[in-house]
Amino acid sequence: MWRQMEQLYDMGLVKEVAMSNMTIPKFEAVLPKCRIKPFAHQMELHPAFQQNELLEYCKDRGIFPIGYCPIGSPNRPDRDKTPYDVTDTEMQEIVQIANAHGIHPVSVCLKWAAQKGIAPIPLSCSERNIKSNYGCVHSNPLTQAEMDLISKADKNCRLVKGHVFLWEGASDWRALWDESGIICDWND
Ligand SMILES: NC(=O)c1ccc[n+]([C@@H]2O[C@H](COP(=O)([O-])OP(=O)(O)OC[C@H]3O[C@@H](n4cnc5c(N)ncnc54)[C@H](OP(=O)(O)O)[C@@H]3O)[C@@H](O)[C@H]2O)c1
């Protein structure tokens, strides 16, 4: 697939080519074979799921991090919900900071991402929310103490588990994310 993406780039049909939902083991396997480096990596990133190791891996290689579900995807499909999921905008630290700034907890999540060098991509169908989401990252930044507080509040809570991409006989959704540090065998 990447060879085809590189061809699109060569033909001038796209300005950049990028990847999504990679893991460090998958990057390690693929990056040495890429003639054109991925410009960006779209990955799940929000205060309850900070993925620092993968984030730093991307930044160190000049791969721009794009954060999906940046406010915790409150309306994600039921198949991606479990009783253990954390709601970012209800996290005590996020609410506390929001109250101190007199802003909505959503804005805290987006400011946090932008200040960490992530491009958060909140989805909204509401003009008011779109304006607020765009505007909030351009003013009234969080303090370093607030950034540190959120860093410590990471819950390692993945929201998009990816059940729909599992293969027959796979153990569970964790197999998709190479949590053991190696790429899971398709026969596992
Ligand atoms: N690469 C991937 O595998 C992958 C996986 C998942 C998602 N994504 C992409 O990431 C983007 C965002 O993901 P997402 O939509 O799941 O999660 P999200 O952006 O964290 O949450 C979107 C929800 O938040 C609400 N919202 C947005 N701004 C708000 C505000 N200021 N105040 C209150 N509520 C607000 C929206 O409702 P309203 O419409 O009412 O504002 C919407 O229901 C999407 O474009 C999606 O396609 C990519």
The ligand as a Tripos MOL2 file, in Angstrom:
@<TRIPOS>MOLECULE
LIG
   48    52     1     0     0
SMALL
NO_CHARGES

@<TRIPOS>ATOM
      1 N1         -7.4680    7.1980   12.2900 N.am      1 LIG1
      2 C1         -8.3730    6.5430   12.9870 C.2       1 LIG1
      3 O1         -8.3450    5.3060   13.1200 O.2       1 LIG1
      4 C2         -9.4510    7.3020   13.6870 C.ar      1 LIG1
      5 C3        -10.1750    6.6960   14.7080 C.ar      1 LIG1
      6 C4        -11.1730    7.4340   15.3730 C.ar      1 LIG1
      7 C5        -11.4400    8.7530   14.9950 C.ar      1 LIG1
      8 N2        -10.7330    9.3040   13.9840 N.ar      1 LIG1
      9 C6        -11.0220   10.6950   13.5370 C.3       1 LIG1
     10 O2        -10.7710   11.6020   14.5920 O.3       1 LIG1
     11 C7        -11.7160   12.6780   14.5680 C.3       1 LIG1
     12 C8        -12.2850   12.8940   15.9630 C.3       1 LIG1
     13 O3        -12.6930   11.6920   16.5310 O.3       1 LIG1
     14 P1        -14.0940   11.4880   17.2830 P.3       1 LIG1
     15 O4        -15.1420   12.2270   16.5760 O.co2     1 LIG1
     16 O5        -14.2700   10.0310   17.4840 O.co2     1 LIG1
     17 O6        -13.8330   12.0780   18.7400 O.3       1 LIG1
     18 P2        -13.7850   13.5210   19.4140 P.3       1 LIG1
     19 O7        -13.3940   14.5660   18.4280 O.co2     1 LIG1
     20 O8        -12.9440   13.3280   20.6340 O.co2     1 LIG1
     21 O9        -15.3100   13.7340   19.8840 O.3       1 LIG1
     22 C9        -16.3010   14.1970   19.0200 C.3       1 LIG1
     23 C10       -17.5490   14.4830   19.8260 C.3       1 LIG1
     24 O10       -17.3000   15.5490   20.7200 O.3       1 LIG1
     25 C11       -18.3420   16.5190   20.6300 C.3       1 LIG1
     26 N3        -17.7330   17.8570   20.7420 N.ar      1 LIG1
     27 C12       -16.8320   18.4200   19.8910 C.ar      1 LIG1
     28 N4        -16.4880   19.6450   20.3080 N.ar      1 LIG1
     29 C13       -17.1900   19.8830   21.4450 C.ar      1 LIG1
     30 C14       -17.2550   20.9700   22.3450 C.ar      1 LIG1
     31 N5        -16.5420   22.0850   22.1630 N.pl3     1 LIG1
     32 N6        -18.0760   20.8590   23.4200 N.ar      1 LIG1
     33 C15       -18.8040   19.7390   23.6230 C.ar      1 LIG1
     34 N7        -18.7820   18.6650   22.8170 N.ar      1 LIG1
     35 C16       -17.9740   18.7200   21.7230 C.ar      1 LIG1
     36 C17       -18.9690   16.3400   19.2720 C.3       1 LIG1
     37 O11       -20.3330   16.6770   19.3580 O.3       1 LIG1
     38 P3        -20.9150   17.9370   18.5120 P.3       1 LIG1
     39 O12       -20.9590   17.5050   17.0780 O.co2     1 LIG1
     40 O13       -22.2750   18.1280   19.1160 O.co2     1 LIG1
     41 O14       -20.0220   19.1170   18.7290 O.co2     1 LIG1
     42 C18       -18.7500   14.8560   19.0060 C.3       1 LIG1
     43 O15       -19.8330   14.1010   19.5050 O.3       1 LIG1
     44 C19       -12.7620   12.3020   13.5190 C.3       1 LIG1
     45 O16       -12.5270   13.0890   12.3880 O.3       1 LIG1
     46 C20       -12.5040   10.8360   13.2330 C.3       1 LIG1
     47 O17       -12.7460   10.4900   11.8730 O.3       1 LIG1
     48 C21        -9.7200    8.6250   13.3320 C.ar      1 LIG1
@<TRIPOS>BOND
     1     1     2 1
     2     2     3 2
     3     2     4 1
     4     4     5 ar
     5     4    48 ar
     6     5     6 ar
     7     6     7 ar
     8     7     8 ar
     9     8     9 1
    10     8    48 ar
    11     9    10 1
    12     9    46 1
    13    10    11 1
    14    11    12 1
    15    11    44 1
    16    12    13 1
    17    13    14 1
    18    14    15 2
    19    14    16 1
    20    14    17 1
    21    17    18 1
    22    18    19 2
    23    18    20 1
    24    18    21 1
    25    21    22 1
    26    22    23 1
    27    23    24 1
    28    23    42 1
    29    24    25 1
    30    25    26 1
    31    25    36 1
    32    26    27 ar
    33    26    35 ar
    34    27    28 ar
    35    28    29 ar
    36    29    30 ar
    37    29    35 ar
    38    30    31 1
    39    30    32 ar
    40    32    33 ar
    41    33    34 ar
    42    34    35 ar
    43    36    37 1
    44    36    42 1
    45    37    38 1
    46    38    39 2
    47    38    40 1
    48    38    41 1
    49    42    43 1
    50    44    45 1
    51    44    46 1
    52    46    47 1
@<TRIPOS>SUBSTRUCTURE
     1 LIG1         1 GROUP 0 **** ****
